[in-house]
Amino acid sequence: MTRRKKTRSLADKVQIRTGRRKDYKKWRHENPDQVTSSTRYTQKKRQQRKLQAARKQARQEAGQEIAIHPEHEGGQGSDQGGPSN
C-alpha cells in the first residue's frame, strides 16, 4: 500500500460526500464563507508583497532623474487641457 503525500491543501480537510475534486470545487463555490486562506499562506504573501515593495522603492531611488516635460516646469499651470486657439 502506498503512503499518502503530506499536503497543506484545504481539499483534504473538507469532508464532503464523495471527495471528488469536482464536488469540492462546487462546494467551495457554494460556501465561500467557510473557505479561507490559511494563516501561513496569508503571512507568506504579505511578506512577499513587503519585499516586492521594498525592491521597487530601491529601484526608484537608484534610478536617474529625468525631466519628461521640461518646458512645462516654469510654473504655468493654466495651460492644461487641449490645444489653445
Distance bins in CASP14 RR format, pairs under 12 A and 6 or more apart:
PFRMAT RR
TARGET T0000
AUTHOR 0000-0000-0000
RMODE 2
METHOD distances of the structure
MODEL  1
4 12 0 0 0 0 1 0 0 0 0 0 0
5 12 0 0 0 0 1 0 0 0 0 0 0
6 12 0 0 0 0 1 0 0 0 0 0 0
7 13 0 0 0 0 1 0 0 0 0 0 0
7 38 0 0 0 0 0 1 0 0 0 0 0
8 37 0 0 0 0 0 1 0 0 0 0 0
8 38 1 0 0 1 0 0 0 0 0 0 0
8 39 0 0 0 0 0 1 0 0 0 0 0
8 40 1 0 0 1 0 0 0 0 0 0 0
8 41 0 0 0 0 1 0 0 0 0 0 0
8 44 0 0 0 0 0 1 0 0 0 0 0
9 21 0 0 0 0 0 1 0 0 0 0 0
9 24 0 0 0 0 1 0 0 0 0 0 0
9 28 0 0 0 0 0 1 0 0 0 0 0
9 35 0 0 0 0 0 1 0 0 0 0 0
9 37 0 0 0 0 0 1 0 0 0 0 0
9 38 0 0 0 0 1 0 0 0 0 0 0
9 41 0 0 0 0 0 1 0 0 0 0 0
10 16 0 0 0 0 0 1 0 0 0 0 0
10 24 0 0 0 0 1 0 0 0 0 0 0
10 25 0 0 0 0 0 1 0 0 0 0 0
10 27 0 0 0 0 0 1 0 0 0 0 0
10 28 0 0 0 0 1 0 0 0 0 0 0
10 31 0 0 0 0 0 1 0 0 0 0 0
10 34 0 0 0 0 1 0 0 0 0 0 0
10 35 1 0 0 1 0 0 0 0 0 0 0
10 36 0 0 0 0 1 0 0 0 0 0 0
10 37 0 0 0 0 1 0 0 0 0 0 0
10 38 1 0 0 1 0 0 0 0 0 0 0
10 40 0 0 0 0 0 1 0 0 0 0 0
10 41 0 0 0 0 1 0 0 0 0 0 0
11 19 0 0 0 0 1 0 0 0 0 0 0
11 20 0 0 0 0 1 0 0 0 0 0 0
11 21 1 0 0 1 0 0 0 0 0 0 0
11 22 0 0 0 0 0 1 0 0 0 0 0
11 23 0 0 0 0 0 1 0 0 0 0 0
11 24 1 0 1 0 0 0 0 0 0 0 0
11 25 0 0 0 0 1 0 0 0 0 0 0
11 27 0 0 0 0 1 0 0 0 0 0 0
11 28 0 0 0 0 1 0 0 0 0 0 0
11 35 0 0 0 0 0 1 0 0 0 0 0
12 19 0 0 0 0 1 0 0 0 0 0 0
12 21 0 0 0 0 0 1 0 0 0 0 0
12 24 0 0 0 0 1 0 0 0 0 0 0
13 19 0 0 0 0 0 1 0 0 0 0 0
13 24 0 0 0 0 0 1 0 0 0 0 0
13 28 0 0 0 0 0 1 0 0 0 0 0
13 34 0 0 0 0 0 1 0 0 0 0 0
13 35 0 0 0 0 0 1 0 0 0 0 0
13 36 0 0 0 0 0 1 0 0 0 0 0
13 38 0 0 0 0 1 0 0 0 0 0 0
14 20 0 0 0 0 0 1 0 0 0 0 0
14 21 0 0 0 0 0 1 0 0 0 0 0
14 23 0 0 0 0 1 0 0 0 0 0 0
14 24 1 0 0 1 0 0 0 0 0 0 0
14 25 0 0 0 0 0 1 0 0 0 0 0
14 26 0 0 0 0 0 1 0 0 0 0 0
14 27 1 0 0 1 0 0 0 0 0 0 0
14 28 0 0 0 0 1 0 0 0 0 0 0
14 31 0 0 0 0 1 0 0 0 0 0 0
14 34 0 0 0 0 1 0 0 0 0 0 0
14 35 0 0 0 0 1 0 0 0 0 0 0
14 36 0 0 0 0 0 1 0 0 0 0 0
15 23 0 0 0 0 0 1 0 0 0 0 0
15 24 0 0 0 0 0 1 0 0 0 0 0
15 27 0 0 0 0 0 1 0 0 0 0 0
15 34 0 0 0 0 0 1 0 0 0 0 0
16 22 0 0 0 0 0 1 0 0 0 0 0
16 23 1 0 1 0 0 0 0 0 0 0 0
16 24 1 0 0 1 0 0 0 0 0 0 0
16 25 0 0 0 0 0 1 0 0 0 0 0
16 26 0 0 0 0 1 0 0 0 0 0 0
16 27 1 0 1 0 0 0 0 0 0 0 0
16 28 0 0 0 0 1 0 0 0 0 0 0
16 30 0 0 0 0 0 1 0 0 0 0 0
16 31 0 0 0 0 1 0 0 0 0 0 0
16 34 0 0 0 0 0 1 0 0 0 0 0
17 23 1 0 0 1 0 0 0 0 0 0 0
17 24 0 0 0 0 0 1 0 0 0 0 0
17 26 0 0 0 0 0 1 0 0 0 0 0
17 27 0 0 0 0 1 0 0 0 0 0 0
18 24 0 0 0 0 1 0 0 0 0 0 0
18 25 0 0 0 0 0 1 0 0 0 0 0
18 26 0 0 0 0 0 1 0 0 0 0 0
18 27 0 0 0 0 0 1 0 0 0 0 0
19 25 0 0 0 0 0 1 0 0 0 0 0
19 26 0 0 0 0 0 1 0 0 0 0 0
19 27 0 0 0 0 1 0 0 0 0 0 0
20 26 0 0 0 0 1 0 0 0 0 0 0
20 27 0 0 0 0 0 1 0 0 0 0 0
21 27 0 0 0 0 0 1 0 0 0 0 0
21 28 0 0 0 0 0 1 0 0 0 0 0
22 28 0 0 0 0 0 1 0 0 0 0 0
22 29 0 0 0 0 0 1 0 0 0 0 0
23 29 0 0 0 0 0 1 0 0 0 0 0
23 30 0 0 0 0 0 1 0 0 0 0 0
24 30 0 0 0 0 0 1 0 0 0 0 0
24 31 0 0 0 0 0 1 0 0 0 0 0
24 34 0 0 0 0 0 1 0 0 0 0 0
24 35 0 0 0 0 1 0 0 0 0 0 0
25 31 0 0 0 0 0 1 0 0 0 0 0
25 35 0 0 0 0 0 1 0 0 0 0 0
27 34 0 0 0 0 1 0 0 0 0 0 0
27 35 0 0 0 0 1 0 0 0 0 0 0
28 34 0 0 0 0 1 0 0 0 0 0 0
28 35 1 0 1 0 0 0 0 0 0 0 0
28 36 0 0 0 0 0 1 0 0 0 0 0
29 35 0 0 0 0 1 0 0 0 0 0 0
36 42 0 0 0 0 1 0 0 0 0 0 0
37 43 0 0 0 0 1 0 0 0 0 0 0
37 44 0 0 0 0 1 0 0 0 0 0 0
37 45 0 0 0 0 1 0 0 0 0 0 0
37 46 0 0 0 0 0 1 0 0 0 0 0
38 44 0 0 0 0 1 0 0 0 0 0 0
38 45 0 0 0 0 0 1 0 0 0 0 0
39 45 0 0 0 0 0 1 0 0 0 0 0
39 46 0 0 0 0 0 1 0 0 0 0 0
40 46 0 0 0 0 0 1 0 0 0 0 0
40 47 0 0 0 0 0 1 0 0 0 0 0
41 47 0 0 0 0 0 1 0 0 0 0 0
41 48 0 0 0 0 0 1 0 0 0 0 0
42 48 0 0 0 0 0 1 0 0 0 0 0
42 49 0 0 0 0 0 1 0 0 0 0 0
43 49 0 0 0 0 0 1 0 0 0 0 0
43 50 0 0 0 0 0 1 0 0 0 0 0
44 50 0 0 0 0 0 1 0 0 0 0 0
44 51 0 0 0 0 0 1 0 0 0 0 0
45 51 0 0 0 0 0 1 0 0 0 0 0
45 52 0 0 0 0 0 1 0 0 0 0 0
46 52 0 0 0 0 0 1 0 0 0 0 0
46 53 0 0 0 0 0 1 0 0 0 0 0
47 53 0 0 0 0 0 1 0 0 0 0 0
47 54 0 0 0 0 0 1 0 0 0 0 0
48 54 0 0 0 0 0 1 0 0 0 0 0
48 55 0 0 0 0 0 1 0 0 0 0 0
49 55 0 0 0 0 0 1 0 0 0 0 0
49 56 0 0 0 0 0 1 0 0 0 0 0
50 56 0 0 0 0 0 1 0 0 0 0 0
50 57 0 0 0 0 0 1 0 0 0 0 0
51 57 0 0 0 0 0 1 0 0 0 0 0
51 58 0 0 0 0 0 1 0 0 0 0 0
52 58 0 0 0 0 0 1 0 0 0 0 0
52 59 0 0 0 0 0 1 0 0 0 0 0
53 59 0 0 0 0 0 1 0 0 0 0 0
53 60 0 0 0 0 0 1 0 0 0 0 0
54 60 0 0 0 0 0 1 0 0 0 0 0
54 61 0 0 0 0 0 1 0 0 0 0 0
55 61 0 0 0 0 0 1 0 0 0 0 0
55 62 0 0 0 0 0 1 0 0 0 0 0
56 62 0 0 0 0 0 1 0 0 0 0 0
56 63 0 0 0 0 0 1 0 0 0 0 0
57 63 0 0 0 0 0 1 0 0 0 0 0
67 73 1 0 0 1 0 0 0 0 0 0 0
67 74 0 0 0 0 0 1 0 0 0 0 0
69 75 0 0 0 0 0 1 0 0 0 0 0
69 76 0 0 0 0 0 1 0 0 0 0 0
69 77 0 0 0 0 0 1 0 0 0 0 0
69 79 0 0 0 0 0 1 0 0 0 0 0
69 80 0 0 0 0 0 1 0 0 0 0 0
71 79 0 0 0 0 1 0 0 0 0 0 0
72 78 0 0 0 0 0 1 0 0 0 0 0
72 79 1 0 0 1 0 0 0 0 0 0 0
72 80 0 0 0 0 1 0 0 0 0 0 0
72 81 0 0 0 0 0 1 0 0 0 0 0
73 79 0 0 0 0 0 1 0 0 0 0 0
76 84 0 0 0 0 0 1 0 0 0 0 0
78 84 0 0 0 0 1 0 0 0 0 0 0
END
